[in-house]
Amino acid sequence: MRGLKAKHLGWEASDLELKGGRLFSRFYFRLEKKGVRSTQLDFARDVLSYCERIRIQAFASIIFDKMELDLACANANQLDRPFFYLFERINQFMVERHPDKVAKIVFDDRGFQTNEKVSKSVSNFFHKSSRGKQFEHILKIPFFGISNDNNGIQLADIFGHAIGRMFTGDKDIREFYDRIKKMEFISQAPLLDFDGKVLKDEKGQNLVQRGFRAVRERGGNSEGPK
């Protein structure tokens, strides 16, 4: 990652924190529409090529309910749905691809108070809830990283920004979203709603779990842009 930053932005930027909002500024898309190649968007293209080479698998929870947009886990005894859906799929990925290992979850550092709420919520979920106890392939202790020193968190920000823009109808981001979508984890396990019921398609066939999960309201099932 340092090499890619230096290649596109110069060595003085090798320690620069990558942010999706900056890389995918609408200004750069307007430039390319005028025939001016954008250094920032070329940088983003190279970042995605790097992710493809190392075979990154992508997971995302896309939540449209305003009551669930804040991931601070205000109630430490309840894991918010965005986290639950991510853990569900990450655990399934580990079961299928790395059954002899456990995944380590690293959150972006958002300050002591928020980190404490997230940590309590995650720990309570894994140790107290019946469904959380079933996720045996995820380490029960969450970790926190400072984003400007953690390439993984920076990549997650880039992926999340592109996915969010696509789900809110921004067609300019399509090129980047499509590449990220191809890195999405696809399982053979059935897709379940929040209450554990198997969801089916219009033909009555079981839907399978995918790395991206978009739910616009409780009880809804919308996988969003294809």
C-alpha positions as CSV (number, residue, x, y, z in Angstrom):
1,M,0.0,0.0,0.0
2,R,2.8,2.4,0.8
3,G,4.2,1.7,-2.7
4,L,0.9,2.5,-4.4
5,K,0.6,5.8,-2.4
6,A,4.1,6.8,-3.4
7,K,3.5,5.8,-7.1
8,H,0.5,8.0,-7.5
9,L,0.9,10.8,-4.9
10,G,4.7,10.9,-4.2
11,W,6.8,9.6,-1.4
12,E,5.7,12.3,0.9
13,A,2.3,10.8,0.8
14,S,3.4,7.2,1.6
15,D,1.9,7.5,5.1
16,L,-1.2,9.3,4.0
17,E,-4.5,7.8,5.3
18,L,-6.8,6.7,2.5
19,K,-10.4,7.8,2.7
20,G,-13.1,6.8,0.2
21,G,-14.6,10.3,0.4
22,R,-11.4,11.9,-0.9
23,L,-10.5,9.2,-3.5
24,F,-14.0,9.3,-4.9
25,S,-14.6,13.0,-4.9
26,R,-17.2,14.0,-7.4
27,F,-14.8,16.5,-8.8
28,Y,-12.5,13.7,-10.1
29,F,-15.5,12.0,-11.8
30,R,-16.4,15.3,-13.5
31,L,-12.8,15.6,-14.7
32,E,-12.8,12.2,-16.4
33,K,-16.2,13.0,-18.0
34,K,-14.3,15.9,-19.6
35,G,-11.6,13.6,-20.8
36,V,-9.0,14.5,-18.1
37,R,-7.6,11.4,-16.5
38,S,-7.8,11.6,-12.7
39,T,-4.7,10.6,-10.7
40,Q,-6.9,9.9,-7.6
41,L,-9.3,7.6,-9.5
42,D,-6.3,5.8,-11.1
43,F,-4.9,5.4,-7.6
44,A,-8.3,3.8,-6.6
45,R,-8.1,1.5,-9.6
46,D,-4.6,0.3,-8.6
47,V,-5.8,-0.2,-5.0
48,L,-8.6,-2.4,-6.2
49,S,-6.2,-4.3,-8.5
50,Y,-4.0,-4.9,-5.4
51,C,-7.0,-6.2,-3.5
52,E,-7.9,-8.5,-6.3
53,R,-4.4,-9.9,-6.5
54,I,-4.4,-10.8,-2.8
55,R,-7.9,-12.2,-3.1
56,I,-9.6,-10.0,-0.6
57,Q,-13.2,-11.1,0.3
58,A,-15.7,-8.3,0.9
59,F,-18.5,-8.1,3.4
60,A,-20.9,-5.2,4.0
61,S,-24.1,-4.4,5.9
62,I,-26.1,-1.7,4.2
63,I,-28.7,-0.4,6.6
64,F,-31.3,2.2,5.5
65,D,-33.2,2.4,8.8
66,K,-32.1,5.7,10.4
67,M,-32.5,4.1,13.9
68,E,-29.7,1.7,13.0
69,L,-27.2,4.0,11.2
70,D,-25.2,4.8,14.4
71,L,-23.0,1.8,15.1
72,A,-22.2,2.9,18.6
73,C,-24.2,0.1,20.1
74,A,-26.0,2.3,22.6
75,N,-27.4,-0.8,24.3
76,A,-24.6,-2.9,25.4
77,N,-26.9,-5.9,25.9
78,Q,-28.0,-5.9,22.2
79,L,-25.8,-6.3,19.2
80,D,-27.1,-3.9,16.4
81,R,-28.2,-5.6,13.2
82,P,-25.4,-4.3,11.0
83,F,-22.8,-6.0,13.3
84,F,-24.9,-9.2,13.5
85,Y,-25.2,-9.6,9.8
86,L,-21.4,-9.0,9.3
87,F,-20.5,-11.5,12.0
88,E,-23.0,-14.1,10.6
89,R,-21.3,-14.0,7.2
90,I,-17.7,-13.7,8.4
91,N,-18.3,-16.8,10.6
92,Q,-19.7,-18.7,7.6
93,F,-16.7,-17.6,5.5
94,M,-14.4,-19.1,8.1
95,V,-16.4,-22.3,8.3
96,E,-16.2,-22.8,4.6
97,R,-12.7,-21.5,3.8
98,H,-10.7,-21.7,7.0
99,P,-12.4,-24.2,9.3
100,D,-9.3,-24.7,11.5
101,K,-8.8,-20.9,12.2
102,V,-10.7,-18.1,13.8
103,A,-11.3,-14.6,12.5
104,K,-10.1,-11.5,14.4
105,I,-12.5,-8.5,14.2
106,V,-10.8,-5.0,14.1
107,F,-12.9,-1.9,14.5
108,D,-11.9,1.6,13.7
109,D,-11.0,3.5,16.8
110,R,-13.8,6.0,17.5
111,G,-12.8,7.1,21.0
112,F,-12.9,5.5,24.4
113,Q,-16.6,5.8,25.2
114,T,-17.8,4.5,21.8
115,N,-15.1,1.7,21.8
116,E,-16.3,0.7,25.3
117,K,-19.9,0.4,24.1
118,V,-19.0,-1.6,21.0
119,S,-16.7,-3.9,23.0
120,K,-19.4,-4.6,25.6
121,S,-22.1,-5.2,23.0
122,V,-19.9,-7.6,21.0
123,S,-18.7,-9.4,24.1
124,N,-22.2,-9.8,25.5
125,F,-23.5,-11.0,22.1
126,F,-20.8,-13.7,21.8
127,H,-21.0,-14.9,25.4
128,K,-24.7,-14.4,26.4
129,S,-26.9,-14.8,23.3
130,S,-27.7,-18.3,22.0
131,R,-26.9,-17.2,18.4
132,G,-23.7,-15.5,19.3
133,K,-22.4,-18.6,21.0
134,Q,-22.8,-20.5,17.7
135,F,-20.2,-18.3,16.0
136,E,-17.3,-20.4,16.9
137,H,-14.9,-19.2,14.2
138,I,-14.7,-15.6,15.4
139,L,-12.5,-14.5,18.3
140,K,-14.8,-13.3,21.1
141,I,-12.7,-10.2,21.9
142,P,-12.9,-7.2,19.5
143,F,-9.8,-5.2,18.6
144,F,-9.5,-1.6,17.8
145,G,-7.1,0.1,15.3
146,I,-6.2,3.6,14.5
147,S,-7.2,4.1,10.8
148,N,-4.2,6.2,9.7
149,D,-1.9,3.3,10.8
150,N,-4.0,0.4,9.6
151,N,-4.3,-0.4,5.8
152,G,-7.1,-2.8,6.4
153,I,-9.3,-0.2,8.0
154,Q,-8.4,2.2,5.2
155,L,-9.4,-0.4,2.6
156,A,-12.7,-1.0,4.5
157,D,-13.4,2.8,4.3
158,I,-12.8,2.8,0.5
159,F,-15.0,-0.3,0.0
160,G,-17.7,1.1,2.3
161,H,-17.8,4.5,0.6
162,A,-18.1,3.0,-2.8
163,I,-20.9,0.6,-1.7
164,G,-22.8,3.3,0.1
165,R,-22.6,5.6,-2.9
166,M,-23.9,2.8,-5.2
167,F,-26.8,2.0,-2.9
168,T,-27.9,5.6,-2.8
169,G,-28.1,5.8,-6.5
170,D,-24.8,7.4,-7.6
171,K,-24.1,5.8,-11.0
172,D,-20.7,7.4,-11.3
173,I,-19.3,4.9,-8.8
174,R,-20.5,1.9,-10.8
175,E,-17.0,1.0,-12.2
176,F,-15.6,0.8,-8.7
177,Y,-18.6,-0.8,-7.1
178,D,-18.7,-3.6,-9.8
179,R,-15.1,-4.5,-9.0
180,I,-15.7,-4.6,-5.3
181,K,-18.9,-6.6,-5.9
182,K,-16.8,-9.3,-7.6
183,M,-14.8,-9.7,-4.4
184,E,-18.0,-10.3,-2.4
185,F,-18.0,-13.6,-0.5
186,I,-20.7,-16.0,-1.8
187,S,-21.7,-19.0,0.4
188,Q,-23.8,-22.1,-0.2
189,A,-25.4,-21.7,3.1
190,P,-29.1,-20.5,3.1
191,L,-29.9,-16.9,3.7
192,L,-31.7,-16.3,7.0
193,D,-33.7,-13.4,8.3
194,F,-33.0,-11.9,11.7
195,D,-35.2,-14.5,13.4
196,G,-33.5,-17.4,11.8
197,K,-36.1,-18.2,9.1
198,V,-34.8,-19.4,5.7
199,L,-35.5,-16.8,3.0
200,K,-36.6,-17.9,-0.5
201,D,-36.7,-16.3,-4.0
202,E,-39.7,-15.9,-6.2
203,K,-39.5,-19.5,-7.4
204,G,-39.4,-20.9,-3.9
205,Q,-35.6,-21.7,-4.0
206,N,-33.5,-21.0,-0.9
207,L,-31.5,-17.8,-1.2
208,V,-27.8,-18.2,-0.3
209,Q,-25.7,-16.0,2.0
210,R,-23.7,-13.3,0.3
211,G,-21.1,-11.0,1.8
212,F,-23.3,-8.0,1.2
213,R,-26.6,-7.6,3.1
214,A,-28.9,-4.7,2.5
215,V,-32.1,-4.4,4.7
216,R,-34.2,-1.3,4.4
217,E,-36.6,-2.1,7.2
218,R,-37.1,-4.9,9.8
219,G,-38.4,-8.0,8.1
220,G,-37.3,-6.7,4.7
221,N,-34.9,-8.4,2.4
222,S,-33.3,-6.2,-0.3
223,E,-29.9,-7.1,-1.7
224,G,-29.7,-3.8,-3.6
225,P,-27.8,-3.1,-6.8
226,K,-26.7,-6.1,-8.8
